[in-house]
Amino acid sequence: MNISVVIPLLNEQESLKELYDWIAKVMQSNHFSYEVIFIDDGSTDNSWDTIEQLSANNKHVKGIKFLKNFGKSQALHAGFEKAQGDVVITMDADLQDNPDEIPELYNMIVNQGYDLVSGWKKKRYDSIISKNLPSKLFNWAARKTSGVKLHDFNCGLKAYKLEVVKNIDVNGEMHRYIPVLSKNAGFAKISEKVVLHQARKYGETKFGMDRFINGFLDLITIWFLSKFGKRPMHLFGSLGVIMLIIGFGFALYLGIDKLFLNPSGRLITQRPQFYIALSTMIIGTQFFVAGFLGEIILRSKPDRKRYSIKTELNF
């Protein structure tokens, strides 16, 4: 199979048939073998009914329905597990991503040898204040922190080699950082393509300003995981050593001063250096304990799913 199209969605019943017809037209005109996997992330409208109808009429359509809303990352993870195409395309269900971009994305993966190609919505039809400016700031911070030189990390339209999606773990709200996850997994041939962004045709956006706050928090998380996720003691142990050195340094100074330099001076407990020494040694010990706990948790954590599927179609 040439292409798997993975589409997470939440309450997008108006756009689903139009989106599928558009994708099918592109696939047929380019003679691609394909599947379209819709992941219904707990929709409360008739999205799943539409998916069932599309699936009944076309063998290329497959569906996964979650028991409730688990989030876009979990929906992508479920779709990646089921995908079988040599190239996996992800796109949003709101018709803002253009399926006509699929052939060129496929070509960049298959013929140009990229592991991942991310869409870049260079010209956007979103609010400048609430989306465009925060998005630019967010992407700048992601570039600086991760070292992945992309202009638009959060674009839903991306293409991957199949082996990439089978070897990354998308969880929490890490869908924004799939290129970073891919790089950390060893898939470093990452590029981007300017794609056409279209104004939303139906419904309203499901994301508010809070996604940028969450995005920056996730950015800190993924930076930590990429640097110390497999060795938490390296971070906490280093911080603990620094704090203990400071603490013992002050303690040694106080001891020498009291015993040899100024025996008749103030009591040690009346000097601020005593409390600095005490506090830093306690904090250093706590850092070491945090590092040990992190190592224990890392080695004992179970591998469990982060979502529950209610129904599947055509798998």
N, C-alpha and C positions, 0 to 999 in steps of 0.2 A: 504494500500500500504506500502511495506517495505521501499523502498529507492527512494528518489528524487536526481538525479545528476544534479547539477546546474553548467553550464559551460559558463562563460563570454568569449567573443572572439572579436578579431579585426584582420581582414585580415589573416585568417587561413584556407583558402579553401582547401589547399592540405592535411591537416591532419584530417579534420572533419569526413569523411567516415571511415577512418582507426580507428580513436578514437572510433566512435560509435560501429563499429563492435567488437572492443576489449571489450568495456563495455558490449555489449549485450551477448557476449560469457561468460563473468564472471557472469552476472546475471542469465543466463539460466543454467549454470553448478551448481549454488548454489540455484536454484529454488526461486529466489527473484522476487516479483512483484515490478515493478519499472517504473519510467519515467525519461527521459533525457530532460532537459530544456536548450536549447542553447539561449544565449542572444547575439545578434549581436549588438555590440556597435559602430555602424556607419561604418562598413567595406566598403571599396571602391573597393574590388575585388568581386569575385563571391561566397563569403561565404554564403550569404542568399539563393542563388539559390541551393546550396548544401543542406542547411537545409530544404528547401522546398521539394527537392527530397527525402530526408530521411524521412520527415514527411509524405509524400504521400504514402510511401511504408511501414511505420511502425507506428502504433498507439502510441507506447511508446515515440516517438520523438515529442517534442513541441518546439516552437520557439517564440522568442520575438525580434523584430527589432526596434532599436532606430532610430529616425529621423537623429541624428548625433552622434558624439562621445561625450558621457557624462562622461566617466570614469568607471573604474572597480568597484568602490564602488556602483555607481548607478546601474550598470548591476547586481551586486549581490543582491542589494535591490529589484530590479524587480523580479529576480528569486526567492528570499525568499518569496515574497508576493504570488507567484503562487504555490510554492512547497506544496505537499500534503503527502509525505512519512513520516513514523515514524522517519526515520533517513535521514538527508540531507547531501549529500556529495558535496563538491565543489572541482573542479579541473580546471587546465588550459587546453586550447585547443591545445597546441603545442606539445603534446605527451611526454613532459618531466615528467609528473605525470603518475604513473603506475596504471591502473585500477585493477590490481591483488591485490592491497592493500585494496580494498573495503570490502571484507568479514571480514577481521580482524578488520578494523575500525568499521564496523557495529556491530561486536561482542563486542567491547569495550564499545559502547554506550548502547546496549540492555542488555547484560549479565553482564557487569562489572559496569554499572550504572553511567558512566561519562556523563556530560552534553556536553562536547566538547573534541574532540581529534584532536590535531594538528600534521601534519606531520613534521618530522625533516629530512631534506636532509643532513645527516651526511657526505656523500661523494658526492661532487658536481662536475659537468662537465662544470663549468663556468670559466671565466677568474679570476685568483687569484687577480690581481691588481684592476680591475674595478668592480668586484662583490664580491668575497669571503671575502677579507679583510674588505671592507666597510660594508658588511653584518654582519660580526662578531662584529664589533664595534657598529653597529646599534642595534643588538640583545642584546648586553651587556647593552647598555643604556636603552633599553626598559624593560629589567628585573629589573634593579635597580630602574627605575622610577615607574613602574606599580606594582611591587611585584608579577607578574605572572612569574613563573619559567619555561620558555620555551626556547629552544635553537634556534628555527627558527620561528619567528613570521610571516614572509612573505611567508611561504610555502603555495602554493595555494591549496594543498590537505589537506582538513580538514573534519571532521565529526561532526554533531551536532544533538542533539535532536530537533524535530520539534518545540517545544515550545521555544527553544532558539532563532531561527531565526525569530520567530514571535514577539519577545519581544525586539529586538535590532534595533537600527536605524543606518544603515551603510550609511554614507554620506561623501561628500568631497573626501578625499583619505584615509578614515579610515579603508579600507579593511585590511591594515597591522595590525590593532589593534583590530580585532574582538574578540580575547580572552580577551582583556582588557575590551571591551564593554560588553562582556558576564559576566565577573566578576562584573562589576559595576551594571549590571542589576540583580544580585543575583544568577547567575549560576556559582558557585565556584568550582565545581568538574571538573577540567580541567587537561588533561594529554596530553602526546605526544607519538608518535610512530615513530621509525626510518623507513623511507620509501626510496625506490629506486629512485634515481634521474637519468634521462636519458638525454643524449645529444640531443640538438634540431635537429630534422630531416629535417624540412622544414622551409624556411623563415629565418627572423632575429628577434632578440629580440625587443620588443616595448619599453623597458625601458632603460634609460641612467643613467649617474651618478647623474643627477639632482633629481632622485627619492630618493636618500639617504638624500640630503639636505631637500627635501620636507618631507621626513620621520621624520627627527629630529624636524622640525617645527610642524608637526602633533603630534609628541610625547609630545611636550610642550603643545599643544592645548588640547590633551586628558587628560593630567595631570591636567590642569586647570579645564576642564569641570568635571572631576571626583571628584575634591576637592571642587570646587566652582560654578559649572554649575547651580545648583539650588539655590545658595545663593551668588551672586556676591558681595553683600554689605559686607559679612563677610571678604572678602579679601581687597576690596578697602576701606572699612570703617576702618579696622585695620591699613592699611598703612596711611590713613588720620589722625587717632588718633595719631600715632607715630609722624608724621610730625608736627601736631599742638602742641603736647606737647613740641617738640624741639623748635618750634617757640615761643610759649608763655613763655617757660623757658628763652630763650635769651631776650625776651622783658621784662620779670620781672626783670632779672638781670640788664639790662640797666636802667630801671626805678629806681630801688633801688639805683644803683650806682650814677645816676645823681641827685636824690633828696636828698640822705642822705650821701653818702660816698665821692663823689667828684663833688660837684655842680659847681665848677669853671673849670672843665676839658673840654675836647673837646666836640663839639656838637655831639649829638647822631648820626646824619646823616653822621658824618665823621668817624664813627667806623664800622669796618667790621661786628661786631655782629648784627648791625641793619639790614644789608642786608641779613644776614643768617636768622634772625627772619622773615623778610618780605617774603623771598623766600619760606621758609618752610611752613609758614601759607598759602600762595597762593597755593602751591602744595598740602597741606593737604586738602584744600577746593576743589581743582580739583578732588582729589581722592574720596571725598564724592559725588561729582556730578557724577563721572563715576559710582560709586556704585548705586546711585539712577537710573541713566539711564539704567544700566544693569538690575535692578529689573523691571523697567517699560517695557523694551523690552521683557524680559522673560515672563511677564504676558500677553503681547499683541501680540506676534508673531503669524502669521497664520501658519497653517499646510498645506504646499503646496508641490507638487511634485517637484523633482529636475531633471526630465528627461521627454522626450516625446516619447511615443511609436507609431511607424508607423503601424506595422502589428503584429498580433499574430496568431499562428498556434496551433490547437488542444486543445485550452482551452475552 
